[in-house]
Amino acid sequence: MPIFRTPDHYVRESIKSILAQDYAHLELIIIEDPSENIVEGIIREFCDARINYVLNPRRTSFVQQLNKGIGLAKGVFIARMDADDISESHRLRLQQLFLQEHPDITAVGSNLMVIDEQGAFMGSRAYPEGSEDIAIKMRIRNVMAHPAVMFRKKDYLEVGGYDEDFDTIADYHLWIKMLQAGKKIYNIQQPLLRYRVHFGATKGYLLKKQLRDTLRIKKKYFRYKKGWNSFCEMRFMSEYMMTALPSRWIYALFVKFNIRK
């Protein structure tokens, strides 16, 4: 769980949802970059030995926080979590059981419930289930919800992990690298995470940069290669034109077309 300037009440809810999991054999690694809003006091409120909290001496980046946390992790499975989201109490148990029962699967995600700043239900997001379908849809968009994913650490290391050159969409790049290395990924067809949407979050105000990085990845791996078709090109061009819009307009379009009421 990387943290940087996340509001205290979001952090508290997020940590509570992990410590309350019905799969208790876990470690919660929190990597915080320094800001005017340090959450160390909140960590002490929980008095839970399963928390490993690290405060970096200086500002790094989201991907550097992730890589540092994974480097510290002792487990064979890595579950991602954002500090403003809420995991359902059975999330980790279902995902680790799935990976244990399916040794051919590298990463497992899930569908989402979407909530607003106050935690009120806004809608849902559904993702393709099997690896072949996921691979096809990846040409269009990222169909693995990053904070809802659990993956095998050894496979993550084998494909080179997160790339700091794609900081805002390092997960999209990671799933593509896994698929191109012959790894299989899967989405459980039920919501295991409450995904908070608010413009102040990284997922809001960095959408324009995410769009630009998405275009870079599509050019590198998909454009004009096998499987690229007119729909893929139309989507590519629409995303290219969207980069000229104000960030708040992009955010509004993201909410309109990515949340099912």
C-alpha positions as CSV (number, residue, x, y, z in Angstrom):
1,M,0.0,0.0,0.0
2,P,1.7,3.2,-1.2
3,I,0.7,6.4,0.5
4,F,1.2,10.1,-0.4
5,R,-1.1,12.8,0.8
6,T,-4.0,10.5,1.1
7,P,-6.7,11.9,3.5
8,D,-6.6,10.3,7.0
9,H,-10.1,8.9,6.9
10,Y,-9.5,7.1,3.7
11,V,-6.3,5.6,5.0
12,R,-8.0,4.4,8.2
13,E,-10.8,2.7,6.3
14,S,-8.4,1.1,3.8
15,I,-6.1,-0.3,6.5
16,K,-9.0,-1.5,8.6
17,S,-10.4,-3.4,5.6
18,I,-7.1,-5.4,5.2
19,L,-6.6,-6.1,8.9
20,A,-10.2,-7.4,9.0
21,Q,-9.7,-9.9,6.3
22,D,-11.0,-13.5,7.0
23,Y,-7.6,-14.7,5.7
24,A,-5.4,-13.5,8.6
25,H,-1.9,-14.8,7.6
26,L,-0.8,-11.6,5.9
27,E,1.6,-8.7,6.2
28,L,0.5,-5.2,5.3
29,I,3.5,-3.3,3.9
30,I,2.8,0.4,3.8
31,I,5.3,2.7,2.0
32,E,4.7,6.4,2.6
33,D,6.4,9.3,0.9
34,P,6.9,12.4,3.1
35,S,4.3,15.2,3.0
36,E,2.5,17.6,5.3
37,N,0.1,14.8,6.1
38,I,2.1,11.9,7.6
39,V,-0.1,8.9,8.6
40,E,2.3,7.4,11.1
41,G,-0.1,8.2,14.0
42,I,-2.9,6.3,12.3
43,I,-0.7,3.3,11.9
44,R,0.0,3.3,15.7
45,E,-3.8,3.3,16.4
46,F,-4.1,-0.2,15.1
47,C,-1.3,-1.8,17.2
48,D,-1.1,-4.7,14.8
49,A,2.2,-6.6,14.4
50,R,1.3,-7.5,10.8
51,I,1.8,-3.9,9.7
52,N,5.3,-3.1,8.3
53,Y,5.3,0.7,7.9
54,V,8.1,2.5,6.1
55,L,8.4,6.3,5.8
56,N,10.7,7.3,3.0
57,P,13.2,10.1,3.8
58,R,12.3,11.9,0.5
59,R,9.6,12.0,-2.2
60,T,10.1,9.1,-4.6
61,S,7.4,7.9,-7.1
62,F,4.4,5.6,-7.1
63,V,6.3,2.8,-8.8
64,Q,9.4,3.2,-6.6
65,Q,7.1,2.8,-3.6
66,L,5.6,-0.3,-5.1
67,N,9.0,-1.8,-5.9
68,K,10.3,-1.1,-2.4
69,G,7.2,-2.7,-0.8
70,I,7.4,-5.8,-3.0
71,G,11.2,-6.1,-2.2
72,L,10.3,-6.2,1.5
73,A,7.5,-8.7,1.1
74,K,8.1,-12.2,2.5
75,G,5.1,-13.9,0.9
76,V,4.9,-15.8,-2.3
77,F,1.7,-13.8,-3.3
78,I,1.5,-10.0,-3.6
79,A,-1.8,-8.3,-3.2
80,R,-2.1,-4.7,-4.3
81,M,-4.0,-2.1,-2.4
82,D,-4.6,1.6,-2.6
83,A,-4.9,3.8,0.5
84,D,-8.3,5.2,-0.6
85,D,-10.0,1.9,-1.5
86,I,-11.7,-0.7,0.6
87,S,-11.2,-4.5,0.2
88,E,-14.1,-6.8,0.9
89,S,-13.4,-9.1,3.9
90,H,-13.1,-12.3,1.8
91,R,-11.0,-10.8,-0.9
92,L,-7.5,-12.1,0.1
93,R,-8.9,-15.6,1.0
94,L,-10.6,-16.0,-2.3
95,Q,-7.6,-14.8,-4.4
96,Q,-4.9,-16.8,-2.6
97,L,-7.1,-19.9,-2.7
98,F,-7.7,-19.4,-6.5
99,L,-3.9,-19.1,-7.1
100,Q,-3.2,-22.2,-5.0
101,E,-5.8,-24.2,-7.0
102,H,-4.7,-22.8,-10.4
103,P,-0.9,-23.0,-10.5
104,D,-1.0,-22.0,-14.2
105,I,-2.4,-18.6,-13.3
106,T,0.1,-15.7,-12.5
107,A,-2.3,-12.9,-11.5
108,V,-5.9,-12.7,-10.4
109,G,-8.1,-9.6,-10.3
110,S,-11.8,-9.0,-9.8
111,N,-14.7,-6.9,-10.7
112,L,-15.3,-3.6,-8.7
113,M,-17.9,-1.7,-6.9
114,V,-17.3,2.0,-7.4
115,I,-17.8,4.5,-4.5
116,D,-17.6,8.3,-4.3
117,E,-15.7,10.5,-1.8
118,Q,-18.2,9.8,1.0
119,G,-18.2,6.0,0.3
120,A,-21.6,6.0,-1.4
121,F,-22.2,3.5,-4.2
122,M,-21.9,4.9,-7.7
123,G,-21.9,1.8,-9.8
124,S,-19.8,-1.1,-10.8
125,R,-17.0,-2.1,-13.2
126,A,-16.9,-5.6,-14.8
127,Y,-13.8,-7.1,-16.5
128,P,-13.3,-10.0,-18.9
129,E,-12.7,-13.3,-17.1
130,G,-10.3,-15.6,-18.9
131,S,-6.7,-15.0,-20.0
132,E,-7.4,-15.2,-23.8
133,D,-10.2,-12.7,-23.6
134,I,-8.1,-10.4,-21.3
135,A,-5.3,-10.5,-23.8
136,I,-7.6,-9.4,-26.6
137,K,-9.2,-6.6,-24.6
138,M,-5.7,-5.3,-23.5
139,R,-5.3,-3.9,-27.0
140,I,-8.2,-1.6,-26.2
141,R,-7.7,-0.8,-22.5
142,N,-6.4,-2.0,-19.2
143,V,-8.8,-4.7,-18.0
144,M,-7.1,-5.6,-14.7
145,A,-8.0,-3.3,-11.8
146,H,-4.7,-2.7,-10.2
147,P,-5.7,-2.3,-6.5
148,A,-7.8,-5.5,-6.8
149,V,-5.0,-7.8,-8.1
150,M,-3.0,-10.5,-6.4
151,F,0.0,-12.1,-8.3
152,R,2.8,-14.5,-7.8
153,K,6.0,-12.7,-6.7
154,K,8.3,-15.0,-8.6
155,D,6.5,-14.4,-11.9
156,Y,6.5,-10.6,-11.3
157,L,10.3,-10.7,-10.9
158,E,10.7,-13.0,-13.9
159,V,9.1,-10.4,-16.2
160,G,11.1,-7.5,-14.7
161,G,8.4,-6.0,-12.4
162,Y,7.0,-2.5,-12.6
163,D,8.8,-0.2,-15.1
164,E,9.5,3.3,-13.7
165,D,9.3,4.7,-17.2
166,F,5.5,4.1,-17.1
167,D,4.8,5.4,-13.6
168,T,1.1,6.2,-14.0
169,I,0.2,3.0,-15.8
170,A,2.9,0.6,-14.7
171,D,0.3,-2.0,-14.0
172,Y,-1.0,-2.0,-17.6
173,H,2.6,-2.5,-18.8
174,L,3.1,-5.3,-16.3
175,W,0.1,-7.3,-17.4
176,I,1.1,-6.9,-21.0
177,K,4.6,-8.2,-20.2
178,M,3.1,-11.1,-18.3
179,L,0.9,-12.0,-21.2
180,Q,3.6,-11.7,-23.8
181,A,5.8,-14.0,-21.6
182,G,3.1,-16.7,-21.8
183,K,1.7,-16.1,-18.3
184,K,-2.0,-16.4,-17.7
185,I,-4.1,-13.9,-15.8
186,Y,-7.7,-14.1,-14.7
187,N,-10.5,-11.9,-13.2
188,I,-12.9,-13.3,-10.6
189,Q,-16.4,-12.4,-11.7
190,Q,-17.5,-10.8,-8.4
191,P,-16.6,-7.4,-6.8
192,L,-13.9,-7.9,-4.2
193,L,-12.9,-4.2,-3.9
194,R,-14.7,-0.9,-3.4
195,Y,-12.9,1.5,-5.7
196,R,-13.1,5.1,-4.7
197,V,-13.4,7.7,-7.5
198,H,-12.5,11.3,-6.7
199,F,-10.7,13.9,-8.8
200,G,-8.1,14.6,-6.1
201,A,-6.8,11.1,-6.3
202,T,-3.9,10.0,-8.6
203,K,-6.5,8.1,-10.6
204,G,-8.2,11.5,-11.2
205,Y,-5.7,14.3,-11.8
206,L,-3.2,12.2,-13.7
207,L,-5.6,10.9,-16.3
208,K,-4.1,13.0,-19.0
209,K,-0.6,11.6,-18.4
210,Q,-2.1,8.1,-18.1
211,L,-3.6,8.6,-21.5
212,R,-0.3,9.6,-23.1
213,D,1.5,6.7,-21.5
214,T,-1.3,4.3,-22.7
215,L,-0.7,5.5,-26.2
216,R,3.0,4.9,-25.8
217,I,2.3,1.3,-24.7
218,K,-0.1,0.6,-27.5
219,K,2.4,1.9,-30.1
220,K,5.1,-0.3,-28.6
221,Y,3.1,-3.5,-28.3
222,F,0.0,-3.5,-30.5
223,R,-0.4,-0.8,-33.1
224,Y,-0.2,-2.2,-36.7
225,K,0.6,-5.7,-35.3
226,K,-1.4,-8.9,-35.4
227,G,-4.9,-8.4,-34.0
228,W,-4.9,-4.6,-34.5
229,N,-8.1,-3.7,-36.3
230,S,-10.2,-0.6,-37.2
231,F,-11.9,-0.5,-33.8
232,C,-8.5,-0.5,-32.1
233,E,-7.3,2.3,-34.3
234,M,-10.5,4.3,-33.7
235,R,-10.0,3.9,-29.9
236,F,-6.4,4.9,-30.3
237,M,-7.2,8.1,-32.2
238,S,-10.0,9.0,-29.8
239,E,-7.6,8.7,-26.9
240,Y,-5.0,10.8,-28.8
241,M,-7.6,13.6,-29.3
242,M,-8.7,13.4,-25.6
243,T,-5.2,14.4,-24.5
244,A,-6.0,17.9,-25.7
245,L,-8.9,18.2,-23.3
246,P,-8.8,19.7,-19.8
247,S,-8.1,17.1,-17.1
248,R,-11.5,17.6,-15.5
249,W,-13.2,16.8,-18.9
250,I,-11.2,13.7,-19.2
251,Y,-12.2,12.7,-15.7
252,A,-15.9,13.3,-16.4
253,L,-15.6,11.1,-19.5
254,F,-13.8,8.4,-17.6
255,V,-16.6,8.3,-15.0
256,K,-19.4,8.4,-17.7
257,F,-18.0,5.5,-19.8
258,N,-16.3,3.3,-17.2
259,I,-18.9,3.0,-14.4
260,R,-22.0,0.9,-15.0
261,K,-25.0,2.2,-13.0
